[in-house]
Amino acid sequence: DDGALPILNGPGGTTTGTGVGSDVSSYVRFVGIVVQNWASGFSNKWIGVSGDYSANAHLQYINCIADGNSRNGMVFNSATGILMHQNIIAHNGTSADHSWSSGVQLYAVQGTQTDNVVEQCISFENMDNQNHTDGSGFIVDTEVTGASFINNLAFLNGGSGLRLTKSKNIYIINNTFYHNGRDTADTGPSNPGEIYFTDGKSTTLTMVNNVGVASGTTQDPTSAWVWNGGSVPIP
C-alpha cells in the first residue's frame, strides 16, 4: 500500500535466521524496512575466516529499523561498499544462546573510509546477553581497512558506544555517545565506556568533533575514551 511501513516480523526466540540478507547478491539498496524478532536484522554473507574477504558487497540500508533481534541489528562482513544512512538500531542482542552481538557491526570490511560509511544512525539499548563481552552501539571488529562514522548517536547500550578492534583508517566525526556501558555483568571488558580502543593494533584513526558523556560507573568511567593498552595514532 502507498505509504505503508513494511515490517518483517520474525519468529522470535533463539532463531538463527536473518530478516533481510543475502549470501550472493551485491549492489542492492534496502529503503524503509523494519526488521524485528530475527537473529540478525540486516546482514550479508558471514565468512568468519581471517583473510577471506569474498562476501557479497555494495549494500545500502537507508531509513531502516532493526529492533528487537536476538543478535545483531545491522551487520556487514568481509567485503567492501556499505552505506548505513539514517537507520534506527535498538534493543538487539537479547539471546542467551547466540551472542557476540552489537547494534551495528562491521567485521573485516574492506576498502577505504569513503567506501564504507555509517552516518546519521541512532543505536541504543543494544546488549550482549550471552557472553557480556560486546553489546556496543557500533563496533569495528577486526581487519577493517577503512570506515567512516559520521553524525551518529549511541546511548544506553550495554557495551561501548563505539568500539575499535585491530582495524585501520577509521574516521569518527561529529558523533555523540551518551551513558553507554550499561551492562553491569560486562566482563570483556569490564569498562566498555563511550569509545573503547581494544588494543594498540589499530592505526590511522581520525577523531573530530565528538561528544562523549560518561555516567561515571565502573562500566562507563569518567574518561569518555578508554584505552586498553598500547596507543593509536590520531592525525
C-alpha positions as CSV (number, residue, x, y, z in Angstrom):
1,D,0.0,0.0,0.0
2,D,1.2,3.5,-0.7
3,G,3.0,5.0,2.3
4,A,2.7,1.8,4.3
5,L,5.6,0.7,6.6
6,P,6.8,-2.8,5.7
7,I,7.5,-4.8,8.9
8,L,9.3,-8.2,8.6
9,N,8.4,-9.8,11.9
10,G,10.4,-13.0,12.7
11,P,9.6,-16.0,14.8
12,G,11.5,-14.6,17.9
13,G,13.1,-16.9,20.4
14,T,16.6,-18.2,19.7
15,T,16.1,-18.2,15.9
16,T,19.3,-18.1,13.8
17,G,17.5,-16.6,10.7
18,T,18.2,-13.1,9.2
19,G,15.4,-10.7,8.5
20,V,16.9,-9.0,5.4
21,G,20.0,-10.6,4.0
22,S,21.8,-12.5,1.2
23,D,24.9,-14.6,0.7
24,V,25.2,-13.8,-3.0
25,S,23.5,-10.5,-4.1
26,S,25.6,-7.3,-4.5
27,Y,24.7,-3.7,-5.4
28,V,21.4,-3.8,-3.5
29,R,19.6,-1.0,-1.7
30,F,17.1,-1.5,1.1
31,V,14.9,1.5,2.0
32,G,12.3,2.0,4.7
33,I,12.1,-1.6,6.0
34,V,11.5,-2.6,9.7
35,V,13.1,-5.9,10.8
36,Q,12.3,-7.4,14.2
37,N,12.4,-10.6,16.1
38,W,15.0,-12.4,14.0
39,A,18.6,-13.4,14.9
40,S,20.2,-10.7,12.8
41,G,18.2,-7.8,11.3
42,F,20.2,-7.0,8.2
43,S,23.3,-8.9,7.1
44,N,25.4,-10.1,4.1
45,K,27.3,-13.4,4.0
46,W,29.2,-14.5,7.1
47,I,32.6,-16.0,6.3
48,G,34.4,-15.8,9.6
49,V,37.8,-16.8,8.1
50,S,40.7,-14.4,8.5
51,G,42.0,-13.2,5.2
52,D,38.9,-14.2,3.2
53,Y,37.1,-11.1,2.0
54,S,34.9,-12.7,-0.6
55,A,31.5,-11.9,0.9
56,N,28.9,-10.2,-1.3
57,A,29.4,-6.5,-1.4
58,H,28.0,-3.0,-2.0
59,L,24.8,-2.9,0.1
60,Q,22.9,0.1,1.3
61,Y,20.5,0.3,4.3
62,I,18.6,3.6,4.2
63,N,15.8,4.7,6.6
64,C,15.5,1.2,8.0
65,I,14.9,-0.1,11.5
66,A,16.4,-3.1,13.2
67,D,14.6,-3.6,16.5
68,G,14.5,-6.5,19.0
69,N,16.6,-9.0,17.1
70,S,18.3,-11.6,19.3
71,R,21.8,-11.0,17.9
72,N,23.0,-8.1,15.8
73,G,20.9,-5.3,14.4
74,M,22.9,-4.4,11.2
75,V,26.0,-6.3,10.0
76,F,28.4,-6.1,7.1
77,N,31.1,-8.7,6.7
78,S,34.3,-9.3,4.7
79,A,33.6,-7.1,1.7
80,T,33.6,-3.5,0.5
81,G,30.9,-1.0,0.0
82,I,28.4,-0.5,2.9
83,L,26.2,2.5,3.4
84,M,24.1,2.7,6.5
85,H,22.1,6.0,6.4
86,Q,19.5,7.3,8.8
87,N,18.7,4.0,10.4
88,I,17.5,3.1,13.9
89,I,19.1,0.1,15.6
90,A,17.7,-0.7,19.1
91,H,17.0,-3.5,21.6
92,N,19.1,-6.1,19.8
93,G,21.3,-8.8,21.4
94,T,18.8,-10.4,23.7
95,S,19.7,-14.1,23.1
96,A,21.3,-16.0,25.9
97,D,22.4,-18.7,23.4
98,H,23.8,-16.9,20.3
99,S,25.8,-13.9,21.2
100,W,28.8,-11.6,20.5
101,S,26.1,-9.1,19.5
102,S,26.1,-5.4,18.9
103,G,23.8,-2.8,17.3
104,V,25.9,-2.2,14.2
105,Q,28.8,-4.5,13.4
106,L,31.5,-4.1,10.7
107,Y,33.7,-7.2,10.5
108,A,36.7,-7.4,8.2
109,V,35.2,-4.8,6.0
110,Q,37.5,-3.8,3.1
111,G,38.1,-0.6,1.2
112,T,38.6,3.0,2.4
113,Q,36.8,5.3,4.7
114,T,34.8,6.7,1.7
115,D,33.8,3.2,0.6
116,N,32.2,2.3,3.9
117,V,30.0,4.9,5.7
118,V,27.7,4.7,8.7
119,E,26.0,8.1,9.0
120,Q,23.1,9.7,10.9
121,C,22.2,6.5,12.6
122,I,20.8,6.0,16.1
123,S,21.8,3.0,18.1
124,F,20.5,2.4,21.6
125,E,19.8,-0.2,24.2
126,N,21.6,-3.0,22.5
127,M,23.3,-5.7,24.5
128,D,25.2,-9.0,24.6
129,N,23.0,-11.2,26.8
130,Q,25.2,-14.3,26.5
131,N,28.9,-13.6,26.9
132,H,28.6,-10.0,28.1
133,T,31.6,-9.0,26.0
134,D,30.1,-6.9,23.3
135,G,26.7,-5.2,23.2
136,S,28.1,-1.9,21.7
137,G,26.1,0.6,19.7
138,F,28.7,0.4,16.9
139,I,31.7,-1.9,16.6
140,V,34.6,-2.0,14.2
141,D,35.5,-5.6,14.7
142,T,38.9,-6.8,13.4
143,E,40.6,-6.5,9.9
144,V,38.6,-3.4,8.8
145,T,40.7,-1.4,6.4
146,G,38.6,1.8,6.3
147,A,35.3,3.1,7.5
148,S,33.6,6.4,8.5
149,F,31.2,7.1,11.3
150,I,29.6,10.5,10.8
151,N,26.8,12.3,12.8
152,N,25.7,9.2,14.7
153,L,24.2,8.8,18.1
154,A,24.7,5.9,20.5
155,F,23.2,5.8,24.0
156,L,22.3,3.4,26.8
157,N,24.0,0.4,25.1
158,G,25.3,-2.5,27.3
159,G,28.8,-2.2,25.8
160,S,30.6,0.7,24.3
161,G,29.1,3.5,22.3
162,L,31.7,2.7,19.7
163,R,34.4,0.0,19.9
164,L,37.5,-0.3,17.7
165,T,39.5,-3.5,17.4
166,K,42.5,-4.3,15.2
167,S,41.5,-2.1,12.3
168,K,42.8,1.0,10.4
169,N,41.7,4.2,8.6
170,I,38.7,4.8,10.8
171,Y,37.1,8.2,10.8
172,I,34.9,9.1,13.8
173,I,33.4,12.6,13.1
174,N,30.6,14.6,14.8
175,N,29.2,11.7,16.8
176,T,27.5,11.7,20.2
177,F,27.9,8.9,22.8
178,Y,25.9,9.1,26.0
179,H,25.8,6.9,29.1
180,N,26.8,3.6,27.4
181,G,28.4,0.7,29.4
182,R,25.1,-0.2,31.0
183,D,25.8,-3.9,31.4
184,T,26.9,-4.4,34.9
185,A,27.8,-8.0,34.1
186,D,30.2,-7.0,31.3
187,T,33.5,-8.9,31.6
188,G,35.2,-8.3,28.2
189,P,36.0,-5.5,29.1
190,S,34.6,-4.5,32.4
191,N,34.9,-0.9,31.5
192,P,33.5,-0.6,27.9
193,G,32.8,3.2,28.2
194,E,31.8,5.5,25.4
195,I,34.6,4.8,22.9
196,Y,36.7,1.8,23.7
197,F,40.0,1.0,22.0
198,T,40.6,-2.7,22.4
199,D,44.4,-2.6,21.8
200,G,47.2,-0.6,20.1
201,K,47.0,-2.6,16.9
202,S,44.6,-0.1,15.2
203,T,46.3,2.6,13.0
204,T,45.4,5.9,11.4
205,L,42.4,7.0,13.5
206,T,40.8,10.4,12.8
207,M,38.5,11.8,15.5
208,V,36.9,15.2,15.0
209,N,34.1,17.0,17.0
210,N,32.8,14.0,19.0
211,V,31.0,14.3,22.3
212,G,31.2,11.5,25.0
213,V,29.2,11.8,28.1
214,A,30.1,9.1,30.7
215,S,28.0,8.1,33.6
216,G,30.9,7.6,35.9
217,T,30.1,4.0,36.7
218,T,32.7,1.1,36.7
219,Q,31.4,0.2,33.2
220,D,31.4,3.8,32.0
221,P,34.2,5.6,33.7
222,T,34.5,9.4,33.7
223,S,37.1,9.3,30.9
224,A,34.9,9.1,27.8
225,W,37.7,7.4,25.6
226,V,39.0,4.2,27.2
227,W,42.4,2.8,26.1
228,N,43.2,-0.8,26.8
229,G,47.0,-0.7,26.4
230,G,49.2,0.4,23.5
231,S,48.5,3.6,21.6
232,V,46.5,4.6,18.5
233,P,47.9,7.4,16.4
234,I,45.4,10.2,15.8
235,P,46.2,12.6,13.0
